[in-house]
Amino acid sequence: MAVFPPASGRAAAMPRLLDLDSRGELRAAHVRLVAQALGKSERTVWRWLAAAREDHRFARMESPHFTVTTEVRRLLALWGGNASRVHAELVQRAAEDPDTPAVPSLSTLHRAIRRDLTRGERAGLKSGEAARRAHDVFGQRPPTHRNAAWEGDHKHVPVEVDVEGELATPWVTWFIDCATKAITGVAVTAHAPSRDAVLASLRIAISRTEPFGPVGGLPGQIRVDRGKEFLCQAVTAAMGALAVPVTDLPAYSPHLKGTIEALNNAVEEMFLVSLPRYTGRQKISGGALADPDAPPLTYEAFVELLLDWMTWWNTRRRPSTLKGKTPIQAWQADATPLTDVSTGQLATFALEDDGRTYTITTNGVRWRRRDYLAPWMNGRTGTTEQQKPTTHRTDITMPNPHRQKPADHHEATQHRPHTPVIHPTRAKRQTPSPTPRHPTATTPHKTQPTPVQPHDAKPVKNNRRPSTDATSPHPTEGVMVRYRHSAARPRLHPAG
């Protein structure tokens, strides 16, 4: 078997044979040895040696041929890789200018393009950068342990759903653990996502206390693209306070966060394509969808189905890289220690301080033309507190300086990521209703408490303090929250 290819072997052998020849030490045995090593005949090696003696040529002399020039590349880009149109333009130029070099035949041009341009370059000239990258090779990061790195991204869902009587295509913001392929946190919005969705998904991903877990804890790093929602000050400050770096990857480099990109592709190919009013469905003649009149899913029904699919992903799918294990099994089999964040710290996670103080009155705290009440305010009228509006649910949170017991903000199952439903419209002022139009959380196995919607009338001022119920199954001591949308958390009573 030849170690050197013939072309490079000739270039390596000829200087040595010429050196032996100049010293009078060249023998037929040397030529025979080179011929055997390169897989050539002795006669061929002697011919190479004669050419080297004559003009010091150590390689084959290439015959002149047409090559792809910079101008030909420009024309190929102009005509979308169409060699026939490039040839026609070269012929037209030659006819208009006699001094133009001779135009090769069309078959010669085709041979030059195949010889001088790679498959990726030809695909890129025809279909663009995405087609060119399809012919590139990419490395794979070495296996790591759980929580070594997370990747996050937005997914624009190509399915029309019914949101309060209007059709909209939701967005999904989620994070995935790169080592175990487990989805750690997710948030669904009916509008283009912003930092609220990122922060909500991160809080869910980090928490491992009931009803969350077992996946969670602090990651070593979070890889994201250049999305402004991921790199805004609120997100970087929230994770920076926990010493978790947010790695900003170069733009238009999906291969650098391949785990989350694979999840984005999988959810569409394995789930979204089967839903009614999927916008990527096959089209009939005229470009119309095959099912234009299919009834859309409600927003809540879509979120429920998406959570079911994510439950399947985490508990039943077995990726080949996990060697027969599901993401949850791979997570539980990994003995890497986890770093948890206390419930008290998560209670104020990702809150922004507007720098203002507010006075507690007999009506509570006034903010944005509404009054907010919480049990811990009893007996503290006239005092001032710092108000911290949260960004991830457009809430108001008033931390209790005297009690640190956090409120139960979320409901979810053990293996199922919780999804806060964030609606795009403002809350309508209406009387309280025991059945909200839009639940604030979707859970398959847990009974949700009945939300209370915003009141429509301002209560009469008096010196009576709001009553509290110490036996409530969902106490809200230490936190007061208002949801902008039509559903409000239980035991939270905005007035006015």
NORSULZI-V537283 format. One record per backbone hydrogen bond with DSSP energy under -0.5 kcal/mol. CO is the residue of the C=O (numbers start at 1). NH is the residue of the N-H. If there is no record, write none. Layout:
co=CO nh=NH
co=CO nh=NH
This chain:
co=5 nh=9
co=6 nh=10
co=7 nh=11
co=8 nh=12
co=9 nh=13
co=10 nh=14
co=11 nh=15
co=12 nh=16
co=13 nh=17
co=14 nh=18
co=15 nh=19
co=16 nh=20
co=17 nh=21
co=18 nh=22
co=19 nh=23
co=20 nh=25
co=20 nh=26
co=21 nh=24
co=27 nh=30
co=27 nh=31
co=28 nh=32
co=29 nh=33
co=30 nh=34
co=31 nh=35
co=32 nh=36
co=33 nh=37
co=34 nh=38
co=35 nh=39
co=35 nh=40
co=41 nh=45
co=42 nh=46
co=43 nh=47
co=44 nh=48
co=45 nh=49
co=46 nh=50
co=47 nh=51
co=48 nh=52
co=49 nh=53
co=50 nh=54
co=51 nh=55
co=51 nh=57
co=52 nh=56
co=56 nh=58
co=60 nh=62
co=67 nh=69
co=69 nh=73
co=70 nh=74
co=71 nh=75
co=72 nh=76
co=73 nh=77
co=74 nh=78
co=75 nh=79
co=76 nh=81
co=77 nh=80
co=79 nh=82
co=81 nh=83
co=82 nh=86
co=83 nh=87
co=84 nh=88
co=85 nh=89
co=86 nh=90
co=87 nh=91
co=88 nh=92
co=89 nh=93
co=90 nh=94
co=91 nh=95
co=92 nh=96
co=93 nh=97
co=97 nh=100
co=105 nh=109
co=106 nh=110
co=107 nh=111
co=108 nh=112
co=109 nh=113
co=110 nh=114
co=111 nh=115
co=112 nh=116
co=113 nh=117
co=118 nh=122
co=119 nh=123
co=120 nh=124
co=121 nh=125
co=122 nh=126
co=123 nh=127
co=123 nh=128
co=124 nh=128
co=128 nh=132
co=129 nh=133
co=130 nh=134
co=132 nh=135
co=133 nh=136
co=145 nh=148
co=147 nh=220
co=149 nh=178
co=150 nh=223
co=151 nh=176
co=153 nh=174
co=155 nh=157
co=155 nh=172
co=157 nh=159
co=158 nh=279
co=158 nh=280
co=159 nh=170
co=160 nh=297
co=161 nh=163
co=161 nh=168
co=162 nh=164
co=162 nh=299
co=163 nh=166
co=166 nh=163
co=168 nh=161
co=168 nh=170
co=170 nh=157
co=171 nh=189
co=172 nh=155
co=172 nh=174
co=173 nh=187
co=174 nh=153
co=175 nh=184
co=175 nh=185
co=176 nh=151
co=176 nh=178
co=177 nh=181
co=182 nh=177
co=182 nh=184
co=185 nh=175
co=187 nh=173
co=188 nh=422
co=189 nh=171
co=194 nh=197
co=194 nh=198
co=195 nh=199
co=196 nh=200
co=197 nh=201
co=198 nh=202
co=199 nh=203
co=200 nh=204
co=201 nh=205
co=202 nh=206
co=203 nh=207
co=206 nh=217
co=209 nh=212
co=220 nh=245
co=221 nh=150
co=222 nh=224
co=222 nh=247
co=223 nh=152
co=224 nh=249
co=227 nh=230
co=227 nh=231
co=228 nh=232
co=232 nh=236
co=233 nh=237
co=234 nh=238
co=235 nh=239
co=236 nh=240
co=237 nh=241
co=239 nh=242
co=239 nh=244
co=240 nh=243
co=243 nh=245
co=245 nh=222
co=245 nh=247
co=246 nh=248
co=247 nh=224
co=247 nh=249
co=250 nh=253
co=253 nh=256
co=254 nh=257
co=255 nh=258
co=257 nh=261
co=258 nh=262
co=259 nh=263
co=260 nh=264
co=261 nh=265
co=262 nh=266
co=263 nh=267
co=264 nh=268
co=265 nh=269
co=266 nh=270
co=267 nh=271
co=267 nh=272
co=268 nh=273
co=271 nh=274
co=272 nh=275
co=275 nh=278
co=277 nh=160
co=277 nh=279
co=278 nh=281
co=282 nh=290
co=284 nh=287
co=288 nh=284
co=289 nh=292
co=291 nh=294
co=297 nh=162
co=298 nh=302
co=299 nh=303
co=300 nh=304
co=301 nh=305
co=302 nh=306
co=303 nh=307
co=304 nh=308
co=305 nh=309
co=306 nh=310
co=307 nh=311
co=308 nh=312
co=309 nh=313
co=310 nh=314
co=311 nh=315
co=312 nh=316
co=312 nh=317
co=313 nh=327
co=314 nh=328
co=317 nh=319
co=317 nh=327
co=319 nh=322
co=319 nh=324
co=320 nh=323
co=322 nh=325
co=326 nh=330
co=327 nh=331
co=328 nh=332
co=329 nh=333
co=330 nh=334
co=331 nh=334
co=333 nh=335
co=338 nh=340
co=339 nh=218
co=342 nh=346
co=343 nh=347
co=344 nh=348
co=345 nh=348
co=346 nh=349
co=348 nh=351
co=350 nh=391
co=352 nh=354
co=356 nh=387
co=358 nh=385
co=359 nh=361
co=360 nh=382
co=361 nh=364
co=364 nh=361
co=365 nh=367
co=365 nh=372
co=367 nh=370
co=370 nh=367
co=371 nh=495
co=372 nh=365
co=373 nh=493
co=374 nh=377
co=375 nh=378
co=377 nh=380
co=380 nh=383
co=383 nh=360
co=385 nh=358
co=387 nh=354
co=388 nh=397
co=389 nh=352
co=393 nh=484
co=395 nh=390
co=397 nh=388
co=397 nh=399
co=399 nh=401
co=404 nh=406
co=407 nh=409
co=415 nh=417
co=418 nh=186
co=418 nh=420
co=419 nh=442
co=420 nh=188
co=420 nh=422
co=421 nh=423
co=422 nh=190
co=428 nh=430
co=434 nh=436
co=440 nh=421
co=441 nh=443
co=449 nh=451
co=454 nh=430
co=457 nh=496
co=468 nh=470
co=469 nh=472
co=475 nh=408
co=476 nh=479
co=478 nh=400
co=484 nh=427
co=488 nh=452
co=489 nh=492
co=491 nh=493
co=492 nh=494
co=494 nh=455
co=495 nh=371
